[in-house]
Amino acid sequence: MKTFYITTPIYYVNDKPHIGHAYTTVAADVLARYHRLIGNNVFFLTGTDEHGAKIEKAAIETNMQPQEFCNQKADDYKKAWRLLNISYDNFIRTSDTTHIAVVQRILQNFYDQGLIYKSEYEGLYCEGCEQYLTKSDLVNGKCPDHKIKPQLMKEETYFYKLSQFQDDLINKIKNNELAIEPEERKNEVLSFLKKDLNDISISRTKVKWGVSLPFDETHTTYVWIDAFLNYLTGLGWKGNPKDLPKQWPADLHLIGKDILRVHATIWPGMLLGLGIILPKKIFAHGHFSINGQKMSKSLGNVIWPKDLVEKFGVDGVRYLLISIMPFGYDGDISWEKFKEKYNADLANGLGNLVARVFNIVEKNYRGKISKTKFTTKFEKELAWNRKEIDQLFNQLKFYEILQKTREAVVWANQKIDQEKLWELVKSKPDKAQIILEQLIALIKEITEVLQPFIPETSKKILDTIESAKIKKGKPLFVRIK
């Protein structure tokens, strides 16, 4: 059985999960479910990143100990993923003692190899990013992500010799040994790597909430070194580079584009230092804007998963998140756009089609009709191709897959209208039955494709089709006014 190992980023626990976190996680869940359906042995990892200055500060502000604060926030993520029906296999936390032990073992490994050295660093430090920025990273003197001026800091720190892996990284990315998608993201990384790749600071003395360096307990490790190792510790890895989990290398690291650079440089640079094979692919998706504005708590436009589910239901939210824009690119969203798409694609589209067909079968054929395959004649008329859809799944072209299911639903609803099927069942019942058999076969095909996206609704439809007696039942998606 082929393995498929997929990860999300581990999410930073300074806040509760919002629509951006949900977008990445639902997309990963869609892929995990798809690979399970085609018979692969899937391991789907997600979790939380729990160390660093921001967490320490946030805990103090809420009068909590850092561990207590992290426990609460990690639970918020678990609740959100249960709400969205996320089928992860493990939820890793960087405050887990087993993870911390591996981080320290790897730090000692690097130190023993001479890959870590002590020096002094002076630079512009953004607390929001928890990393040093260059002047070229800034916009109007501020961090482009956090809109704050970084602090000029000078401190004793340990460095990791990332620079010595620059040529190796370039070659492996160029030849797709470490594939980066979409293509423009790959080009961005290669453009960055054309410049001198600096060694990276990996420790701080002023942050107490972190993993202490085993060779110098006055320092705690910089958050990225700690965080990246989750992709191995989440599989139960104990830190021996010669004894890797059977799921490694990762088939896919799914991330937002804002953390691509570190994933494409620091993380593979660490693995090269350990002599460990690199992940197969990093896919960096785009970001949402909301009514043309960046999502921000200060603007009051943050969209929370719970609010979405209350409005559109679990499967409705899953479908909307993945269908609203081509995966890999930026897009603009709004509550109004979600409502329009929900009504068009789900309530008036799939839900209406299933209700119409099941209703006609129940009323005119006592709920019993022959099960058949979707035939070549209809396939040509519709241009429906399951093999092509499988290829689109492998290319992470979710938007294009859902376009095809939408087109099939529209075609089927039009077929009912053109044939006046509600009249044809009375005037030419044999002809009507053939068309109905084909429509049910098509609904089954559409639903099988949609299973990873809307698993609960898909199960209802498929269970009804396979039942002894087809009934219309309750509406799958209620139109929203």
C-alpha positions, 0 to 999 in steps of 0.5 A: 500500500502506497503511503501519503504523508501530508502536513499543515503548518503548526499554528502559532497559539497567540490567537484562536484559529481564523478562516486562514487557518481553516483554509489550509487545514480543510485543503489538507483534509480534502487531500488526505480524504482523497488519498484514503479513498483511492487506497493509500495509507495516509498520515495527516499531521497538524498541530500547534507551535507553542514557544517564543516571546509572543506566547510568553507575552500573551500568557502574561497579559492574560495572567496565565502560565505559558503552559496553561495558556498553550493548553487552552489555545491548543484546545481551541484549535482541536475544537475548530478542527472537530467542528470542520470535520478534519480527519487528522491522524496526529495533533502535535504540540511543540510543548510535548516533552517527547518533542522537546527531547528530540529538539535538544538531541538534534541541537546537540547533533548540530553542535557536535558536527560544528554546524552551530557556533556562538557569535554576536548578532546585530539586526532589525528584529520583528517581534511579530515575526519572531525573526530578524529582517533586512532593510529590503524586507521592510515597507516604509521602515515597517514589517510588511506583515505586522505593520510595526517598526522592528527593533534594532537589537544586538545580542549574543546568539548561536548561529546555524551554518545555513550558508554552507548548504546554499548551492545544494538547496539551489540544485535540489529545488531546480531539479525538483528533488524538493519540488516547490509549487506553484511555479512562481513560488519556486521562482521566488525562492530561487531568486532569493537563493541567488543572493548570499544565504546567511547563517541564521541565528538560532537562539536567544537569551531573553526568552525563557519560554522555549527549549534550552540549548543542551550545550548552553542552558542560558540560551533557548532555541529560536522558534523555527528550529523547534517548530520545523522538527514537528514534521518528524516528531509528529510521526513518533521520531526519536531523533536518530537520523538513521532510524526514520519513520516509514512515512518519511519523506513527507509527500506534501508540506501544505503552507501559506505563501508567507512562510515559504522562504523559511520552509524552503531554506531553513527546514531543508538546510536542517535536514541536509545537516542531518543527512536526511532525505528532503520532503517531496513537495512544498505547496504554498497557497495564496491569501484571502482579502476581505472586501478588498482589505487585508484580514485584521483584528484591528479592522474588525473583519476577521472571519471565524470558523464557528460563525461560518458553520452557524451560517452555512453548515459544516459541509457548506463551509468546507465547500465554500473555502475550497471553491471560492478561488483557484488554489495557490493564488490570492483571492477576495472573499466576503460574506455576500460572496459566500452566500451567493456561491452557497445558494448557486452551487449547493442549494439551487445546484447540487441540493436541488438536483438530488431533490428533483431526481429522488422526488421523481423516482419516489413518486413515479417508481415507488423509490425503486430504479435500476442502478447503472453506470454513467454511459459513454453517450452521456459522458460525451454530451457532458465531457465528464472524465473521472481520470482527468479529475484524478489528475487534477487532484494530484495537481491540487487543482481543487477549484478546477475539480469543483468547476467540473462538478458544478458544470455536471450539476448544471447540465443535469438540471438542464436535462431535466428541464429540456426533457420535461421529465416530470411529464415524460414519466407519465407519457413515456415512462420507459424513456424517462426511466432510462434518463433517470437511471443515467441521472442517478448514475451521474449524481453518484459520480459527482458525489464520489468526486465530492466526498473529500470536500463534503463528506457528510452530505456525500454519505447521505446521497450515496447511502440513499442511492444504494438503499432499497428504496430511494426517498427525497428526504430533507433538503441537503442545503437550505437556501439562505436569504 
